[in-house]
Amino acid sequence: MLRTVLKALEAQLHEQQMVLGSLRAVCLEQEREIAKKVEHIDSLKRVIDEMNVDSQPTTGPSRRHPKKQKTSVDDENNSAAHRIRETARTILREAGRPMTQRAIKQKMDEMGFVIDNEKPVELIRIYLNRAKDEFRRVGDEGYIALD
């Protein structure tokens, strides 16, 4: 009789452990999704803040300050394309071997480099292909940085 009760309790315990394991997996997935959304929200806030800098109303009589005009060199060095190429160059130099754009994107993710685009891997491919004097595609192996 006691053995039957013990087996029933062990079965209940095992079932509860399985449910708990499943719940932990669900919680981990939810935490990952939340972290992605927080990152996306922060990115959007930064974009909005940058937009608000130029559109904030001035106080008092119209005291508008002229906006700083960017030069083409400033635009080039601060563009998303430039930042992506510089980061990819660093990754490729450290790797010392050709890497696919997907592998480069994965490394960027590990570094915390965010590309705010629906298709970041495609964007990496476009920017590296356009910079023929900086990068070269080596068959199916991926890209190398030209130095």
Buried (B, 14 or more C-beta within 10 A) or exposed (E): EEEEEEEEEEEEEEEEEEEEEEEEEEEEEEEEEEEEEEEEEEEEEEEEEEEEEEEEEEEEEEEEEEEEEEEEEEEEEEEEBBBBBEBBBBBBEEBEEBBBBEBBBBBBEEEEBBBEEEEBBEBBBBBBEEBEEBBBBEEEEBBBBEE
